[in-house]
Structure formats: structure tokens, C-alpha cells
């Protein structure tokens, strides 16, 4: 540690701050030059804007690299390193410490946003939209870099340099998933800035046809895919770390990722209708505006301190600034859309509600209503505290009251939409959906006959079977027209969007079944085990066979060896030296297709040869992980479809079943 003019001085901190200053200057220039290039049609200014975004990316990369270097080198003259890192932590923990707290996470957001802006500047078409797209991207980058330069600077020096640092939150160093989940979340959140920028550019220029949709289809799918994987990773982290045997609790910060996911999912599906029928232009613009704005709202909830959550961190003036930025995005996007409303009114209308577009629109409405209800339930405690002076609690039971029926309706429309033709149905609806509907009815009755007494779960089983038979019928009809099932590989190559959507919907079916059975039949029992004395817990023979300890430089662990029937599990209780008052359980899980073996160590005295554990029986949880994998494979297959100019594909007669393309 050195001093300069009587003030604390950190060389790495100064280098990081200087890099951010250059990044801010380049971004401000990109914003101004992009607007001028768009207004004047000046190609030289447009090229200058591109170069400014490249410069911004270089300097933000330099800043984040400087912070990571300071963490890895234990440079505790930098405040962020002193407060959130620890010299004895493993290397992987030091790496993830970069985003383990407020200032570093905002720098990561700024870097990923700069990366997206850089990639857009390289790949965007040379048309009238490009300068405006780059300037909108620059506006977002400017906000986050500005935060890092002012109230959220990770590079401020410290006067009293600690010897080994305070270390990160124990929950954030207890599982390797923290190296993955936040990065995936930011890639999803920030990725939605690209279609948002194109939508704003289309509104500003009046180029409100399908060109901006064509250019953003892959960006939207990539962002949605990252956001989906982030939600899965967060659920898995919760399942493996928090010790309650669950993966989703309608926590406010969980909701913060779910809201933009719902809106982005609606956007991905409604784009089909604009492609095919030149409909829902207004709807699509508003959807993507609010989807990106919802990511900023979620960041506000995470970092403002207004909600209580195991995922939340950060208090102080940064919350109001995020709220102001959210308001700015909504005002700009909704304001421009309202201004351009006469130009984006649909040239075509819905011919008949019983049609492909009618089913997609109904599903879209459900997605939006779902997102709105989650927003209201999440913000209700905050509003009550602000207006009434007390904080109320909105628990999972309240969310389930609307989430279950909406989820079941979404499964219904997910299955019926691909079975219907575009424009209108000539003939009876029953004739089109007869086989899937019969399968759904049989599945519901069979589930009830086999002992399922929860009506929601019985309907879920029936609707999942209804979807499976519908998907099978679509594949069979296409294959039969091309010579049999042997033609399926060729059909997949020729129509990757369609078959990618089929695969994604198969993943949704698996996820729905996993959620339904694991939430309905989850059972938990706590028991105190004496060494080598078996007990029966939830119908299983559970035996404590050993108690041991593990010591590492950063933590101390109590380790129980537990025999559950014929399987051996070793749950732990980790106590980190930086927060000894906050021990963290590390459950042991053996994954199985039909139900996991899950044991959490709650209390132990290794020298007294006993331990209190929780044994959890949660059937079919693994279906969530495998279903999400199928969902991602389907997304990847859809991304392989070529980007082409769209032409009107409206036909006066109903088209044959072609499936859905997402």
C-alpha cells in the first residue's frame, strides 16, 4: 500500500479506474456518433461508431481483467478484493469472486454488454438500422460503466490493508455452480439488449417490417437459451446447497429471472405469426421492450436491498438508479411504440380463433398474464411496506394458485397449436385433435386410477400424454408423406426449426412431469442417528456408519457417512473461517431417474458418534435436468436454420399440418 498526496493509492485500482474512464469516453462517443450517423446517413460516422464500440470493449475487458488479476494476486489494496476475497481460498473461488458481490457483478454485466455490442457491430447488416442499433447498445453500456466509475467502483483503495481478506459469502463458495449460474444469467439478461436495440432502431427509423425480426431471431434464441440454462443452474444450486430438497420457492430473485423468461418465450412464439401472417407487430414490439426492461427490474430487485432473499445482495443508492434506468427503457420503448402505432398496425387480422395463430396468441396472452401476476406478487410486499409501514409475505401457496392453472392451460395450447392449420380450420376441431385428446383423457383417468389424487397432477399427466401423442402424430404424418420413418433424419435436416421446436416441447413435457411429481409427493423426515444403529426413515433403512472431519485452509467440515439401503452418502457441514457463525450444509445426492436419494446433515458431534440428518424423498426431480437438456438441444437445432428473407406465406386454403417453428 502506498500513499499519494496523503491519500490511499492502489496501482491496480488506479489502472482499473483509468480503463473504465477510457471505456466511458468511447461509449459516450459511440452513443453520440451513432445518433448523428443515423440522422445524417453518414457512413463515416457509422464506421467511427463501430470503432468506438471496439475501443469500449477493449477497455472494459482491460478493467475486468485488472480486477480478476488483483483477486488472483491477493492485492488487498483494492477495496473489492479486501472485502470479498481471501488469500486461502481455492483458485476457482477466487475466479468466481469477481461476480460474488455487487460492484464486481455490475462490472461483469458491463463487460458482457460490451461484448454483445462489439459482436453486433461486427455482424449487423449495413442498413439504416445499424447506427441506431449501435447507439442503443451504447446507451446501456454507458449506464453500467458509469455505475462502475461512481457509486459501484470495485477499484477504490483501502487504507487499512487486511492480511488475508474478508472472503466471499459461504453460500457462494460452497458449490462450483457459482462459477456457471451468474455468467449464464448475465448472458441471458444482457442478450435481450440486442433485440431491444433492433426494436428501438426500427421504431426510430420507421422500418417496421420484418427486417429487424430476421436480424434478431438468433440473438433472441441465444439469449433465451442462456436464460433457460441459468434458471436450471440456479435451481440445481438451490437443490444441491440449501439442503431443503427443492429447486424453486418463488423467491423474489428467482422471480426476477422468470419474468423476462416468460416474456421472451412469448416473443419467440409470436414472431412466428408476424413471419407467416404479418400480424402482431405492435404486440412483438411491446413484448421485447418489456422483456429487456424486466431484466433491469430483476437487477434492481437483486441489488437494491428491497427484497429479502438468499440470492440478493447490495443496498444503498444503486437501487434507485436501476429503477430510474428501468423507467427510462420503458418510457423510450413504449413511447416510441405509441408514437409509431399508426404505422405498425397489422395489415391482417385473425381470421378465426380456431387456427394456428389463434392458439399461439392464446398461449401468448397466458405468458403475459403469468408474468404480470408474478410481478404483482413479487412487488406486493415492497408496496405494502412503502405505503402501510409493514412488510407482508407472499408465499409459494399464493403463487401456486395461479401458476398451476396457467401452466396447465399452457400445456393445452402447446399441444393444440401445431395440430391446427393457419388462418382457419375447415372441418371439426375434434377431428384434428382426436388422437391426442383421447390419449390425454386416458392418461388423466389412468393417473387417477393408479392413485394420483391431486387433480392438478392428474391433469398434468393427461396433458403431457396429449402432447406426446400430438408430437408423435406430427412426425408420423410428415414421415409418411415422405416415404416412412426412415425419412425423419432428412426431414430434420430440411426443417431444423420445426423439429427443434418438437424436441424443445418434448423437454417441456419432461419438465412438467418432474415438477408435478416432485412437488406433489416430496417427503422429508428428520432423524437423529446413533453410530451403526439402523433406523427406518421414509421406508428406507438409514444407518450412520462413520463420523469424520476434514480441514482445509479456508474451511472445516464435519462429514457423516450414511448408508441408505445399499447406497452410501457423505453429507457435510462446512464452516468457513471468514464466517464461522454461518455453517453451510452440503447435502449428498444420489441421482436416479424415478427419484433421488437425498440426505442433509443438520447437526453432528463426531466425537460423540451421532448425527441429525434430514432424509428427503423427491420423485422424478432428475426429469427437470434431462428435460432442460432436451429443451436446449431443441434450441440448438432451431438455431441451425438458415436466416433468410421472409416472404408472405398466407394461403387462402388451410395448410396441411407442418408443426411449429420456434
C-alpha positions in Angstrom: 0.0 0.0 0.0 1.3 3.4 -0.9 0.0 7.0 -0.4 -0.2 9.8 -3.0 -0.7 13.3 -1.7 -1.7 11.9 1.6 -4.4 9.7 0.0 -4.6 5.9 -0.2 -3.3 4.7 -3.6 -3.5 1.3 -5.2 -1.7 0.8 -8.6 -4.0 -1.9 -9.8 -7.0 0.1 -8.6 -5.8 3.1 -10.5 -5.2 1.1 -13.7 -8.7 -0.4 -13.5 -10.3 3.1 -12.9 -8.3 4.5 -15.8 -9.5 1.7 -18.1 -13.1 2.4 -17.1 -12.7 6.1 -17.8 -11.5 5.3 -21.3 -14.3 2.9 -21.8 -16.8 5.5 -20.7 -15.4 8.1 -23.1 -15.5 5.6 -26.0 -19.1 4.6 -25.2 -20.3 8.2 -24.9 -18.7 9.0 -28.3 -20.4 5.8 -29.8 -23.8 7.0 -28.5 -23.5 10.5 -29.9 -21.9 9.4 -33.2 -24.4 6.6 -33.7 -27.3 9.0 -33.3 -25.7 11.5 -35.7 -24.8 8.7 -38.2 -28.4 7.5 -38.1 -29.9 11.0 -38.6 -27.5 12.1 -41.4 -26.9 8.7 -43.1 -23.2 9.4 -42.7 -21.2 6.2 -43.4 -18.0 7.6 -41.9 -19.7 8.4 -38.6 -21.2 5.0 -38.7 -17.8 3.4 -39.1 -16.5 5.7 -36.3 -19.3 4.4 -34.1 -18.2 0.8 -34.7 -14.6 1.6 -33.9 -15.7 3.4 -30.7 -17.6 0.2 -29.6 -14.5 -1.8 -30.3 -12.5 0.6 -28.1 -15.1 0.4 -25.4 -14.9 -3.4 -25.4 -11.1 -3.3 -25.2 -11.0 -1.1 -22.2 -13.9 -2.8 -20.3 -12.0 -6.1 -20.9 -8.9 -4.4 -19.5 -10.8 -3.3 -16.5 -12.4 -6.7 -15.7 -9.0 -8.4 -16.3 -7.3 -6.0 -13.9 -9.9 -6.8 -11.2 -9.5 -10.5 -11.7 -5.7 -10.2 -11.6 -6.0 -8.3 -8.4 -8.1 -11.0 -6.9 -5.8 -13.9 -8.0 -2.8 -12.0 -6.7 -4.5 -11.2 -3.4 -4.0 -7.5 -3.8 -5.9 -6.3 -0.8 -5.1 -2.6 -1.5 -8.1 -2.8 -3.8 -11.3 -2.5 -1.7 -13.3 -5.1 -3.6 -10.5 -7.7 -3.2 -10.1 -6.8 0.5 -13.9 -7.1 1.2 -14.8 -10.2 -0.9 -11.7 -12.3 -1.4 -9.5 -14.3 0.9 -5.9 -15.4 0.4 -6.5 -19.0 1.5 -9.5 -19.6 -0.9 -9.0 -22.1 -3.7 -8.3 -20.6 -7.1 -11.8 -21.4 -8.5 -13.3 -19.5 -5.6 -11.1 -16.5 -6.4 -12.2 -16.6 -10.0 -15.9 -16.5 -9.2 -15.3 -13.8 -6.5 -15.2 -11.5 -9.5 -19.0 -11.6 -9.5 -19.7 -12.6 -5.9 -20.6 -9.1 -4.8 -22.3 -6.0 -6.1 -19.5 -4.0 -7.7 -17.9 -7.0 -9.4 -21.2 -8.3 -10.7 -22.0 -4.9 -12.3 -18.6 -4.9 -14.0 -19.3 -8.4 -15.3 -22.7 -7.1 -16.7 -20.9 -4.2 -18.3 -18.3 -6.5 -19.9 -20.9 -8.9 -21.3 -22.9 -6.0 -22.6 -19.8 -4.6 -24.2 -19.1 -8.0 -25.8 -22.6 -8.1 -27.3 -22.2 -4.5 -28.6 -18.9 -5.5 -30.1 -20.4 -8.6 -31.8 -23.4 -6.6 -33.1 -21.0 -4.0 -34.6 -19.2 -6.8 -36.4 -22.2 -8.8 -37.7 -25.1 -6.3 -38.2 -26.2 -5.6 -41.7 -25.2 -2.4 -43.4 -28.6 -0.8 -43.4 -30.4 2.1 -41.9 -30.9 0.2 -38.6 -27.3 -0.4 -37.8 -26.2 3.0 -36.5 -29.3 3.2 -34.3 -28.8 -0.3 -33.0 -25.2 0.5 -32.0 -26.3 3.8 -30.3 -29.0 2.0 -28.2 -26.4 -0.6 -27.2 -24.0 2.2 -26.3 -26.7 3.7 -24.1 -27.0 0.5 -22.0 -23.2 0.1 -21.8 -22.9 3.8 -20.7 -25.2 3.2 -17.7 -23.3 0.2 -16.4 -19.8 1.6 -17.0 -21.0 4.8 -15.3 -22.1 2.9 -12.2 -18.6 1.2 -12.0 -17.0 4.6 -12.2 -19.1 6.2 -9.5 -21.1 4.5 -6.7 -20.2 0.9 -7.6 -16.5 1.2 -8.2 -14.6 -2.0 -7.3 -11.3 -0.2 -7.6 -11.3 2.2 -4.7 -8.3 1.8 -2.5 -8.3 0.9 1.2 -6.3 2.5 4.0 -6.1 -0.5 6.4 -5.0 -3.4 4.3 -6.1 -6.8 5.7 -3.7 -9.7 5.9 -5.9 -12.3 4.2 -9.2 -10.6 3.2 -12.7 -11.0 4.5 -13.7 -13.7 1.9 -16.9 -14.3 -0.1 -20.3 -15.3 1.3 -20.1 -19.0 2.4 -23.0 -19.9 0.1 -21.1 -18.6 -2.9 -18.0 -20.8 -2.3 -19.8 -24.0 -1.4 -20.5 -25.2 -4.9 -18.9 -25.0 -8.3 -22.2 -24.0 -9.8 -21.5 -20.4 -8.7 -18.9 -20.4 -11.5 -21.6 -21.0 -14.0 -25.0 -19.8 -12.9 -24.3 -16.0 -12.7 -22.5 -15.9 -16.0 -25.3 -17.8 -17.7 -27.8 -15.4 -16.1 -26.0 -12.3 -17.4 -25.6 -13.8 -20.9 -29.3 -14.3 -21.0 -30.3 -10.9 -19.4 -27.8 -8.9 -21.5 -28.5 -10.8 -24.6 -32.0 -9.4 -24.7 -30.5 -6.0 -25.2 -29.8 -6.9 -28.8 -33.4 -7.5 -30.0 -34.4 -4.5 -27.8 -31.9 -2.3 -29.7 -33.2 -3.5 -33.0 -36.8 -2.8 -32.0 -35.9 0.7 -30.9 -34.0 1.2 -34.2 -37.0 0.0 -36.2 -39.3 2.4 -34.3 -36.9 5.4 -34.7 -36.4 4.8 -38.5 -39.9 3.7 -39.2 -38.6 0.5 -40.8 -41.2 -1.6 -39.0 -41.4 -4.6 -41.3 -39.9 -8.0 -40.7 -36.3 -7.0 -41.3 -35.5 -6.3 -37.6 -37.1 -9.6 -36.7 -35.0 -11.5 -39.2 -31.8 -10.0 -37.9 -32.6 -10.7 -34.2 -34.1 -14.2 -34.4 -30.8 -15.9 -33.5 -29.8 -13.3 -30.9 -33.2 -13.8 -29.2 -32.9 -17.5 -29.3 -29.4 -17.4 -27.9 -30.4 -15.0 -25.1 -33.4 -17.1 -24.3 -31.3 -20.3 -24.2 -28.8 -18.8 -21.8 -31.6 -17.6 -19.6 -33.2 -21.0 -19.6 -29.9 -22.7 -18.6 -29.3 -20.0 -15.9 -32.7 -20.8 -14.3 -31.9 -24.5 -14.4 -28.4 -23.9 -12.9 -29.9 -21.7 -10.2 -32.5 -24.5 -9.4 -29.8 -27.1 -9.3 -27.6 -24.9 -7.0 -30.6 -24.5 -4.7 -31.2 -28.2 -4.7 -27.6 -29.2 -4.0 -26.7 -26.5 -1.5 -29.6 -25.2 0.5 -30.5 -28.6 2.0 -34.3 -28.4 1.6 -34.5 -30.8 -1.3 -36.2 -28.2 -3.5 -35.3 -26.2 -6.6 -37.8 -23.4 -6.7 -39.5 -21.4 -3.9 -40.9 -18.4 -5.7 -38.1 -16.4 -4.1 -38.2 -12.7 -5.4 -34.8 -13.1 -7.1 -35.9 -16.4 -8.7 -38.9 -14.5 -10.0 -36.6 -11.8 -11.3 -35.2 -14.3 -13.8 -38.5 -15.9 -14.5 -40.4 -12.7 -15.6 -38.2 -11.9 -18.6 -38.1 -15.6 -19.5 -41.9 -15.6 -19.8 -41.9 -12.5 -21.9 -39.1 -13.7 -24.1 -40.8 -17.0 -24.6 -44.0 -15.2 -25.7 -41.9 -13.1 -28.1 -40.2 -16.2 -29.7 -43.6 -17.7 -30.3 -45.5 -14.6 -31.5 -42.7 -13.9 -34.0 -44.0 -16.9 -36.0 -47.3 -15.1 -36.6 -45.6 -12.0 -37.8 -43.4 -14.1 -40.1 -46.4 -16.0 -41.5 -49.3 -13.6 -41.3 -47.8 -10.1 -40.9 -49.7 -9.9 -37.6 -48.9 -8.9 -34.0 -46.4 -6.2 -35.0 -47.4 -4.0 -32.1 -47.5 -7.0 -29.7 -44.0 -8.0 -30.6 -42.5 -4.6 -30.2 -44.0 -4.2 -26.7 -43.0 -7.7 -25.7 -39.3 -7.3 -26.4 -39.3 -3.8 -24.8 -40.7 -5.1 -21.6 -38.6 -8.3 -21.7 -35.4 -6.3 -21.7 -36.8 -3.8 -19.2 -37.7 -6.7 -16.9 -34.1 -7.8 -16.8 -33.2 -4.4 -15.4 -36.1 -4.6 -13.0 -34.8 -8.0 -11.8 -31.3 -6.5 -11.3 -33.0 -3.7 -9.2 -34.6 -6.3 -7.0 -31.3 -8.3 -6.6 -29.2 -5.3 -5.8 -31.3 -2.7 -4.1 -31.9 -4.5 -0.8 -35.7 -4.1 -1.1 -36.3 -7.8 -1.1 -35.1 -10.5 1.3 -33.5 -13.4 -0.5 -30.6 -15.8 -0.2 -29.7 -14.7 -3.7 -29.9 -10.9 -3.1 -27.0 -8.6 -2.3 -26.4 -4.9 -2.3 -28.0 -1.9 -0.7 -27.7 1.8 -0.9 -28.2 4.3 -3.8 -27.7 1.8 -6.6 -31.3 0.6 -6.3 -32.9 3.9 -7.2 -30.6 4.3 -10.2 -31.6 0.9 -11.5 -35.2 1.8 -11.0 -34.6 5.0 -13.0 -32.9 3.1 -15.8 -35.8 0.7 -15.9 -38.2 3.6 -16.2 -36.1 5.2 -18.9 -36.2 2.0 -21.0 -39.9 1.6 -20.6 -40.6 5.3 -21.4 -38.4 5.2 -24.5 -39.6 1.9 -25.8 -43.3 2.3 -25.0 -43.3 5.9 -26.0 -41.8 5.2 -29.4 -44.2 2.3 -30.0 -47.1 4.5 -29.1 -45.8 7.3 -31.5 -45.5 4.8 -34.3 -48.7 3.0 -33.6 -50.4 4.0 -36.9 -47.5 2.6 -38.8 -47.3 -0.7 -37.0 -51.0 -1.6 -37.1 -51.4 -5.1 -38.5 -52.4 -5.3 -42.2 -54.0 -8.7 -41.4 -56.4 -9.7 -38.7 -57.2 -13.0 -37.1 -59.4 -14.9 -39.5 -60.7 -17.4 -36.9 -59.8 -18.2 -33.3 -59.6 -21.9 -34.1 -56.3 -21.7 -36.1 -52.6 -22.0 -35.6 -52.2 -18.3 -34.9 -55.2 -18.3 -32.6 -53.6 -21.0 -30.4 -50.3 -19.2 -30.4 -51.9 -15.9 -29.5 -53.9 -17.6 -26.6 -50.6 -19.0 -25.3 -49.0 -15.6 -25.6 -51.7 -14.0 -23.6 -51.2 -16.6 -20.9 -47.5 -16.0 -20.8 -48.0 -12.2 -20.4 -50.7 -12.7 -17.7 -48.4 -15.1 -15.9 -45.5 -12.6 -16.0 -47.8 -9.8 -14.8 -49.1 -11.8 -11.8 -45.6 -12.8 -10.8 -44.5 -9.1 -10.9 -47.5 -8.1 -8.8 -46.9 -10.8 -6.2 -43.2 -10.0 -6.0 -43.7 -6.3 -5.6 -46.7 -6.5 -3.3 -44.6 -6.8 0.0 -42.5 -3.8 -1.1 -45.6 -1.7 -1.9 -47.2 -2.6 1.4 -44.1 -1.6 3.3 -43.8 1.7 1.5 -47.5 2.6 1.9 -48.5 0.9 5.1 -45.3 0.7 7.0 -45.2 -3.1 7.4 -43.9 -5.9 5.3 -46.2 -8.8 4.4 -45.1 -12.2 3.0 -46.4 -13.7 -0.3 -45.6 -17.4 0.0 -45.4 -20.2 -2.5 -49.0 -21.2 -1.9 -50.2 -17.9 -3.3 -48.1 -18.3 -6.4 -49.3 -21.9 -6.9 -52.9 -20.7 -7.0 -52.4 -19.1 -10.4 -49.2 -20.8 -11.6 -50.7 -24.3 -11.7 -53.9 -23.5 -13.7 -51.9 -21.2 -16.1 -49.3 -23.9 -16.5 -51.9 -26.5 -17.4 -53.5 -24.2 -19.9 -50.1 -23.6 -21.5 -49.7 -27.3 -21.8 -53.1 -27.5 -23.5 -52.3 -24.8 -26.1 -48.8 -26.1 -26.6 -50.3 -29.3 -27.8 -53.2 -28.0 -29.8 -51.4 -25.2 -31.8 -49.2 -27.4 -34.0 -52.2 -29.6 -34.9 -54.2 -26.7 -36.4 -53.7 -25.1 -39.9 -53.0 -21.4 -40.5 -55.9 -18.9 -40.9 -58.9 -21.2 -40.2 -59.9 -24.8 -39.6 -62.0 -26.3 -42.3 -63.7 -29.2 -40.5 -64.2 -30.1 -36.9 -61.7 -29.4 -34.2 -62.2 -32.8 -32.7 -61.1 -34.4 -36.0 -57.8 -32.6 -35.8 -57.0 -33.3 -32.2 -58.9 -36.6 -31.7 -55.9 -38.9 -31.1 -54.0 -36.6 -28.7 -57.2 -35.7 -26.9 -58.2 -39.3 -26.4 -54.7 -40.0 -25.1 -55.0 -37.1 -22.7 -58.3 -38.3 -21.3 -56.9 -41.8 -20.9 -53.8 -40.5 -19.2 -55.8 -38.5 -16.7 -58.1 -41.3 -15.9 -55.2 -43.8 -15.6 -53.3 -41.4 -13.3 -56.3 -41.2 -11.0 -56.8 -45.0 -11.1 -53.2 -45.6 -10.2 -53.5 -43.5 -7.1 -52.9 -39.8 -8.1 -55.5 -37.9 -6.1 -54.2 -34.4 -6.8 -56.4 -33.2 -9.6 -53.7 -30.8 -10.9 -51.1 -33.6 -11.2 -53.7 -35.9 -12.8 -54.5 -33.3 -15.4 -50.7 -32.6 -15.9 -50.2 -36.3 -16.7 -53.0 -36.3 -19.1 -51.9 -33.1 -20.9 -48.3 -34.4 -21.1 -49.5 -37.6 -22.8 -51.7 -35.5 -25.0 -48.7 -33.5 -26.1 -46.5 -36.6 -26.6 -49.1 -38.2 -28.9 -49.6 -35.0 -30.8 -45.9 -34.6 -31.4 -45.7 -38.3 -32.5 -48.6 -37.7 -34.9 -47.0 -34.7 -36.4 -43.7 -36.6 -37.0 -45.6 -39.6 -38.4 -47.7 -37.5 -40.8 -44.6 -35.8 -42.2 -42.6 -39.0 -42.4 -45.5 -40.9 -44.1 -45.8 -38.3 -46.8 -42.0 -38.7 -47.5 -41.9 -42.5 -47.5 -41.9 -43.6 -43.9 -40.0 -43.2 -40.7 -36.7 -43.6 -42.5 -37.2 -40.1 -43.9 -37.1 -38.5 -40.4 -33.4 -37.7 -40.4 -33.8 -36.0 -43.8 -36.8 -34.0 -42.6 -34.8 -32.9 -39.5 -32.0 -31.6 -41.8 -34.5 -29.8 -44.1 -36.7 -28.3 -41.3 -34.4 -27.8 -38.3 -36.6 -25.0 -36.8 -39.7 -27.3 -36.8 -38.0 -30.3 -35.4 -36.0 -28.3 -33.0 -39.3 -27.0 -31.6 -40.7 -30.6 -31.4 -37.6 -31.5 -29.3 -37.9 -28.4 -27.1 -41.6 -29.2 -26.4 -40.7 -32.8 -25.5 -38.3 -31.3 -23.0 -41.1 -29.1 -21.6 -43.2 -32.2 -21.2 -40.4 -33.9 -19.1 -40.0 -30.7 -17.0 -43.7 -30.5 -16.4 -43.9 -34.1 -15.2 -40.8 -33.6 -13.0 -42.2 -30.5 -11.4 -45.6 -32.1 -10.9 -44.5 -35.3 -9.2 -41.6 -33.9 -7.2 -43.7 -31.0 -5.7 -46.7 -33.2 -5.0 -45.0 -36.2 -3.5 -42.0 -34.7 -1.8 -41.5 -36.0 1.7 -39.0 -35.0 4.4 -38.1 -36.5 7.7 -35.5 -35.5 10.3 -33.9 -38.2 12.5 -31.0 -38.4 14.9 -28.9 -41.4 14.1 -26.6 -43.2 16.5 -23.4 -44.8 15.1 -24.1 -48.2 13.5 -27.8 -48.3 14.7 -30.1 -48.6 11.7 -33.4 -46.7 11.6 -36.3 -46.8 9.2 -36.9 -43.4 7.6 -39.5 -42.8 4.8 -39.5 -46.6 4.2 -35.7 -46.7 3.8 -33.1 -48.3 6.1 -30.8 -45.5 7.2 -27.6 -46.1 9.1 -24.8 -43.8 10.3 -21.6 -45.7 9.7 -18.9 -43.1 10.4 -18.3 -39.5 11.5 -15.2 -37.7 10.3 -13.8 -34.3 9.9 -12.0 -32.5 7.0 -9.8 -29.5 7.3 -8.8 -27.1 4.5 -7.2 -23.7 4.7 -10.5 -21.9 4.1 -12.9 -24.2 6.0 -13.6 -27.0 8.5 -16.0 -29.8 7.6 -18.0 -32.4 9.6 -18.6 -35.4 7.4 -21.2 -38.1 8.1 -21.1 -41.4 6.2 -24.7 -42.5 5.9 -26.0 -45.8 4.4 -29.4 -45.5 2.8 -30.5 -49.0 1.9 -27.5 -50.1 -0.2 -26.3 -46.6 -1.1 -23.5 -44.7 0.7 -23.8 -40.9 1.0 -21.5 -38.4 2.7 -23.3 -35.2 3.6 -21.2 -32.4 5.1 -21.5 -29.4 7.3 -18.9 -26.8 6.1 -17.7 -24.0 8.4 -15.7 -21.3 6.7 -13.1 -19.3 8.6 -14.3 -16.0 7.4 -17.8 -16.6 8.8 -17.6 -19.3 11.5 -21.1 -18.3 12.8 -22.7 -19.4 9.5 -22.1 -23.1 8.8 -23.4 -24.3 5.4 -24.8 -27.7 4.8 -23.5 -29.7 1.8 -26.2 -32.3 1.1 -25.3 -35.6 -0.5 -27.5 -36.7 -3.5 -27.6 -39.9 -5.5 -29.5 -39.2 -8.7 -32.0 -41.7 -10.1 -34.5 -41.5 -12.9 -37.5 -42.0 -10.8 -36.4 -40.4 -7.5 -33.2 -39.2 -5.8 -31.7 -40.3 -2.6 -31.1 -37.1 -0.7 -29.5 -36.6 2.8 -28.7 -33.4 4.6 -26.5 -33.1 7.7 -28.2 -30.8 10.2 -26.2 -31.3 13.4 -23.3 -33.5 14.3 -20.8 -34.2 17.1 -18.2 -36.5 15.6 -16.6 -37.3 18.9 -20.0 -38.3 20.4 -20.8 -40.6 17.4 -24.2 -39.2 16.5 -25.7 -37.0 13.8 -29.0 -35.4 13.0 -29.9 -35.7 9.3 -32.8 -34.9 7.0 -33.8 -37.6 4.6 -35.8 -36.3 1.6 -37.7 -38.3 -0.9 -38.5 -36.2 -4.0 -39.6 -38.3 -7.0 -38.6 -37.5 -10.6 -36.5 -34.4 -9.9 -34.0 -35.6 -12.4 -36.6 -35.2 -15.1 -36.1 -31.4 -14.8 -32.4 -31.7 -15.6 -32.9 -34.1 -18.5 -35.9 -32.2 -19.8 -33.9 -28.9 -19.8 -31.2 -30.7 -21.7 -33.7 -31.7 -24.4 -35.0 -28.2 -24.4 -31.5 -26.8 -25.1 -30.8 -29.4 -27.8 -34.0 -28.4 -29.5 -33.0 -24.7 -29.2 -29.6 -25.5 -30.7 -31.2 -27.4 -33.6 -33.6 -24.4 -34.3 -30.6 -22.1 -34.3 -29.2 -24.2 -37.2 -32.0 -23.0 -39.5 -30.7 -20.6 -42.2 -31.5 -16.9 -41.9 -33.4 -15.9 -45.0 -35.6 -13.1 -46.2 -39.2 -13.7 -45.2 -41.9 -13.7 -47.9 -45.7 -13.7 -47.3 -46.8 -17.3 -46.8 -50.5 -16.7 -46.4 -52.6 -19.1 -48.4 -56.4 -18.9 -49.0 -56.8 -22.6 -48.1 -55.8 -24.3 -44.8 -52.3 -25.6 -45.0 -51.5 -29.2 -44.0 -50.0 -29.9 -40.6 -46.5 -28.5 -40.6 -45.8 -28.3 -36.9 -44.5 -25.3 -35.1 -41.3 -23.4 -35.8 -39.8 -21.6 -32.9 
